[in-house]
Amino acid sequence: MLHDTSSIMLDFDALSSNIDFIKSRLKSGVKLSSVVKGNAYGHGIKELIPLLERCDVHHFSVFSAQEAAEAYAAATQSCTIMIMGFLADADLLWAIENEIEFFVFDIERVEQALTVAKEIGKKAIIHVELETGFNRTGFNKKDLLELIDLIKENDQYLKVRGVCTHYAGAESVANYVRVKKQISNFNKLYKLIEKAGIEVEMRHTACSAAAMAYPKTQMDMVRIGILQYGFWPSKEVFIDYLNNSKNEDKRDPLRRIITWSSSIMTIKEVKTGDFIGYGTSYLAQQDIKVGIVPVGYAYGYSRILSNQGRVLVNGKRVGVVGMVNMNMMMVDITEVPDVKRGTTVILIGEQDNVDISVASFGELSNQLNYELLTRLPHDIPRIIKE
């Protein structure tokens, strides 16, 4: 059997604990949709969905038809799959035939869906996305009025399962006024749909951050991504939770489910005054010992972590030195005893009660949490830890 340069372990107990925590924060009757876009935030759609089903989660949100097909193939039980983004006209037939639900945010998509629904004699199940101030996708008031007429004229071919929107940065208090205005705009536009007599099963607007920081946005369903994987959308959301919960010991209730590991490929002695790797970004200030790890930006470890990243070797946190290469990176193991070829390197995870978070390289943008995770290649082996 050939060995990969790294592997990812997924902790089922941690996932189950996170789902229990999320459900404890939801109001009674609020449905949980698990967001598994971006290959389940890098964790793996085909590996995560069966685990989530075991946690009694049966609604999955994806971005595209391709992801919907992966989720559909991975599901072992009856479930609902909802496409929030890209759906080519050519894929509408597959989606409607298989009762895949999807967002609509312009008239053209609805018209195309209507054409296919009429051809096969089956309803398209749609979620009407409203433009509330994010200015990305969604119906404004003028186009919504046109849509309402179209739906009423073709209600035998269009099923409005939900009405939704997305908030522009609910993870930051800096966006408080904007988010509150979006909530108000959503309610105003939703009333137009109500007044038209269109039957809607659910309203859903909340992502992880909004569900936690703005409980009123939970409505009928929430779309939870980053929380279920054991990460907070931002430190602000975590602090807000601590300040408004009965969590007296101030512990983080979330548990990271991912451990990404590799190993030392070889060891190099570097003399004082020598540069390490490409260019001149790192100059050895003393004689140091460097471990070469066979993971680089081609494998999802971003170049932005050059000279900033941290990994664990034998339970000690050590720094990435020099530029992260396409296939390799170098780490300073000078102060770590008993390192040899084959010694385990933890890129994300815990070892001997020492932790490496996704943002372990320092206080850069929180978005790098999402970016690093979703860039993890699909072909890294995912191993389930029960």
C-alpha positions in Angstrom: 0.0 0.0 0.0 1.3 3.4 -1.0 1.4 6.1 1.7 0.2 9.7 1.4 2.2 12.7 2.6 -0.5 13.6 5.1 -3.8 12.3 6.5 -6.9 13.8 8.1 -8.6 12.2 11.1 -12.3 13.0 11.9 -13.4 12.6 15.5 -17.1 11.4 15.6 -17.4 12.0 19.3 -16.4 15.6 18.8 -18.8 16.1 16.0 -21.7 14.6 18.0 -20.8 16.9 20.9 -20.8 19.9 18.6 -24.2 19.1 17.2 -25.6 18.6 20.7 -24.3 22.0 21.7 -25.7 23.7 18.5 -29.1 22.1 19.1 -29.1 23.3 22.7 -28.8 26.9 21.5 -31.7 26.6 19.0 -35.2 27.6 19.9 -37.8 24.9 20.1 -38.9 23.7 16.6 -36.0 25.3 14.7 -34.6 22.9 12.1 -30.9 22.5 11.6 -29.4 22.4 8.2 -25.8 21.2 8.1 -23.8 23.3 5.6 -21.4 21.0 3.8 -20.3 23.2 1.0 -16.5 23.5 0.2 -16.2 19.7 0.7 -17.7 20.1 4.1 -15.2 22.9 4.9 -12.4 20.6 3.9 -13.5 17.7 6.1 -15.0 15.7 3.2 -18.6 15.5 2.1 -18.7 11.7 1.6 -17.2 11.1 5.1 -19.2 13.8 7.0 -22.7 13.1 5.8 -23.0 9.5 7.2 -21.6 10.9 10.5 -24.0 13.7 10.6 -26.9 11.3 9.9 -25.8 9.4 13.0 -26.2 12.7 14.9 -29.9 12.9 13.6 -29.1 15.6 11.0 -30.9 15.1 7.8 -30.9 18.4 6.0 -27.8 19.4 4.1 -26.9 22.7 2.4 -24.4 22.8 -0.5 -23.2 25.5 -3.0 -23.5 23.7 -6.3 -25.1 20.8 -8.2 -21.8 19.0 -8.1 -21.7 19.2 -4.3 -25.4 18.2 -4.2 -24.6 15.0 -6.3 -21.8 14.2 -3.8 -24.1 14.7 -0.9 -26.8 12.6 -2.6 -24.4 9.8 -3.2 -23.1 9.9 0.4 -26.4 9.9 2.2 -27.4 6.6 3.6 -30.9 7.7 4.9 -33.7 9.9 3.5 -32.6 13.5 3.6 -33.1 16.9 2.1 -30.4 18.5 0.0 -30.5 22.2 -0.8 -28.3 24.1 -3.3 -27.6 27.6 -2.2 -25.6 28.8 -5.2 -24.6 27.6 -8.7 -27.0 25.4 -10.6 -26.5 25.3 -14.4 -29.6 25.2 -16.6 -28.4 21.8 -17.8 -28.5 20.4 -14.3 -32.1 21.6 -13.5 -33.6 18.3 -14.9 -31.4 16.2 -12.5 -32.2 18.5 -9.6 -36.0 18.6 -10.1 -36.2 14.8 -10.9 -34.4 14.0 -7.6 -36.3 16.6 -5.5 -33.1 18.5 -4.9 -34.1 21.9 -3.5 -32.4 25.1 -4.7 -32.2 28.8 -4.2 -33.7 31.1 -6.8 -32.4 34.7 -7.0 -33.3 35.9 -10.5 -36.2 35.6 -12.8 -34.2 33.7 -15.4 -33.5 30.8 -13.1 -37.2 30.5 -12.2 -38.2 30.6 -15.8 -35.7 27.9 -16.7 -36.9 25.8 -13.7 -40.5 26.3 -14.8 -39.7 25.1 -18.3 -38.1 21.9 -17.0 -40.8 21.3 -14.4 -43.5 21.5 -17.1 -41.6 19.1 -19.4 -41.4 16.4 -16.8 -44.6 17.1 -14.9 -42.9 17.5 -11.6 -42.7 20.5 -9.2 -39.4 22.4 -8.8 -38.8 22.9 -5.0 -37.4 26.4 -4.6 -36.2 28.7 -1.9 -36.7 32.4 -2.7 -33.6 34.4 -1.8 -34.3 38.0 -0.9 -31.9 41.0 -1.4 -31.7 42.6 2.0 -28.5 44.6 1.7 -25.8 42.1 1.1 -25.8 43.0 -2.6 -24.7 39.6 -3.9 -27.7 37.5 -4.9 -31.4 37.8 -4.2 -34.6 39.5 -5.4 -35.1 43.2 -4.7 -38.7 44.5 -4.3 -39.3 45.2 -8.0 -38.2 41.8 -9.2 -39.9 40.0 -6.2 -43.3 41.4 -7.3 -42.7 40.0 -10.8 -41.7 36.7 -9.2 -44.8 36.6 -7.1 -47.0 36.9 -10.2 -45.0 34.1 -11.9 -45.4 31.8 -8.9 -49.1 32.4 -8.6 -49.6 31.7 -12.3 -47.6 28.4 -12.1 -48.2 27.1 -8.6 -48.7 23.6 -10.0 -45.1 23.5 -11.1 -43.3 25.6 -8.4 -43.2 24.7 -4.7 -41.9 27.5 -2.5 -40.3 25.5 0.3 -38.5 28.5 1.8 -37.7 32.2 1.8 -34.2 33.2 2.8 -31.4 35.7 2.8 -27.8 35.9 4.0 -26.3 38.4 6.4 -23.3 40.6 5.6 -20.9 39.7 8.4 -23.0 38.7 11.5 -19.7 37.6 13.1 -18.6 41.2 13.7 -20.2 43.8 15.9 -18.9 46.3 13.3 -21.7 45.1 11.0 -24.4 45.4 13.7 -26.4 48.2 12.1 -26.2 46.7 8.7 -27.3 43.3 9.9 -30.3 44.8 11.9 -31.3 46.7 8.7 -31.1 43.4 6.8 -33.4 41.7 9.3 -35.9 44.6 8.9 -35.7 44.5 5.1 -36.2 40.7 5.1 -39.4 41.0 7.2 -40.8 43.7 4.9 -40.1 41.7 1.7 -41.5 38.5 3.3 -44.7 40.3 4.1 -45.2 40.9 0.3 -45.0 37.2 -0.2 -47.4 36.5 2.7 -49.9 39.1 1.4 -49.9 37.5 -2.0 -51.1 34.3 -0.4 -48.1 32.2 -1.4 -47.7 29.3 1.0 -44.2 29.1 2.4 -43.0 26.3 4.6 -40.0 28.0 6.2 -38.0 31.2 6.6 -34.3 30.7 7.1 -31.7 33.5 7.3 -29.2 32.5 10.0 -25.7 31.2 9.5 -23.5 30.1 12.5 -22.7 33.7 13.6 -26.3 35.0 13.2 -27.8 32.0 15.0 -25.6 32.6 18.0 -25.4 36.4 18.1 -28.9 37.3 16.8 -31.2 34.6 18.2 -34.2 36.2 16.6 -32.8 35.3 13.2 -33.2 31.6 13.9 -36.8 31.7 12.5 -37.8 28.2 11.2 -34.4 26.8 10.1 -30.7 27.7 10.5 -27.8 26.9 8.1 -24.9 26.0 10.3 -21.4 25.5 8.9 -18.3 26.4 10.8 -19.7 25.7 14.3 -20.4 22.0 13.7 -16.7 21.5 12.8 -15.6 22.9 16.1 -14.7 26.5 15.2 -16.3 29.8 16.1 -17.1 32.2 13.3 -15.0 34.8 15.2 -13.7 35.6 18.6 -16.4 38.2 19.0 -19.1 35.5 18.7 -17.3 33.3 21.2 -17.0 36.1 23.7 -20.7 37.1 23.2 -21.6 33.5 23.9 -19.6 33.4 27.1 -21.1 36.7 28.3 -24.6 35.6 27.6 -24.5 31.9 28.7 -24.5 30.0 31.9 -21.1 28.6 31.1 -19.6 29.6 34.4 -16.2 27.9 33.8 -15.8 29.9 30.5 -14.8 26.8 28.7 -15.1 26.5 24.9 -18.0 24.0 24.4 -16.9 23.2 20.8 -14.5 20.5 20.0 -12.5 20.5 16.8 -13.2 17.3 14.8 -10.3 17.5 12.4 -6.7 16.4 13.0 -4.4 16.9 10.1 -1.0 15.2 10.4 2.1 14.5 8.4 5.6 13.4 9.4 9.3 14.4 9.3 10.7 13.5 5.9 14.3 14.3 6.7 16.4 16.5 9.0 18.9 19.3 8.1 21.5 21.1 10.2 21.7 24.8 9.3 24.6 27.0 10.3 24.3 30.6 11.8 24.0 33.1 9.0 22.6 30.8 6.4 19.3 31.4 4.7 16.6 28.6 4.7 14.7 27.7 1.6 13.7 30.0 -1.3 14.9 33.6 -1.2 16.1 35.5 1.9 12.9 35.4 4.0 14.6 33.5 6.9 18.1 33.9 8.2 19.3 31.5 10.8 20.4 33.6 13.9 22.1 30.6 15.4 22.9 27.0 14.5 19.5 25.3 14.2 18.0 21.9 13.3 15.3 21.9 10.6 12.7 19.2 10.0 11.4 18.9 6.4 7.7 18.1 6.2 6.3 16.8 2.9 3.3 19.2 2.8 3.2 22.5 1.0 0.7 24.8 -0.7 -0.2 22.2 -3.3 -1.6 20.1 -0.4 -3.5 23.0 1.2 -0.9 24.5 3.6 -1.0 28.2 2.4 2.1 30.2 1.5 0.8 32.9 3.8 1.9 30.6 6.6 5.6 31.1 5.6 7.6 32.1 8.7 4.4 32.3 10.7 2.8 28.8 10.8 3.0 26.6 13.9 3.0 22.8 14.0 3.3 20.3 16.8 6.3 17.9 17.0 6.5 15.6 20.0 4.1 17.7 21.9 6.0 21.0 21.4 4.8 23.9 19.3 7.4 24.8 16.7 7.5 27.4 13.9 7.5 27.2 10.1 10.8 28.7 8.9 11.3 30.0 5.4 8.8 30.0 2.5 6.2 27.2 2.3 7.0 25.4 -0.9 4.7 23.7 -3.3 5.3 20.3 -1.8 7.3 20.9 1.4 7.9 23.1 4.3 10.5 23.5 7.0 10.0 23.6 10.7 12.5 24.5 13.5 13.0 21.4 15.7 16.2 22.7 17.5 14.6 22.5 20.9 12.6 19.3 20.4 14.2 16.1 21.7 14.0 12.7 20.0 13.0 13.8 16.5 13.8 11.5 13.7 12.7 10.6 10.2 9.0 9.5 10.5 8.2 11.5 13.6 4.6 12.7 13.5 3.9 16.4 12.8 0.5 17.8 13.7 -0.6 20.5 11.3 -4.0 21.0 12.9 -5.1 19.3 16.1 -3.8 18.4 19.6 -0.8 16.4 20.9 0.1 15.9 24.6 -2.5 18.6 25.6 -0.9 21.2 23.3 -3.2 22.6 20.6 -2.7 23.9 17.1 -5.7 25.8 15.8 -6.3 26.6 12.2 -5.3 30.2 12.9 -2.2 29.1 14.8 0.0 31.3 12.7 -1.1 34.4 14.5 -3.9 37.0 14.6 -4.4 37.4 10.9 -7.8 37.5 9.2 -10.3 35.0 10.7 -11.4 34.2 7.2 -8.2 32.2 6.9 -9.8 29.6 9.1 -12.4 29.0 6.4 -9.8 29.4 3.6 -7.3 27.0 4.9 -9.9 24.4 5.7 -11.7 24.5 2.4 -8.4 24.3 0.5 -7.5 20.9 2.0 -7.3 18.6 -1.1 -10.1 16.1 -1.6 -7.6 13.3 -2.0 -6.0 13.5 1.4 -7.2 10.3 3.2 -9.9 11.0 5.8 -9.9 8.5 8.7 -12.9 8.3 11.1 -12.1 8.1 14.8 -15.0 6.6 16.7 
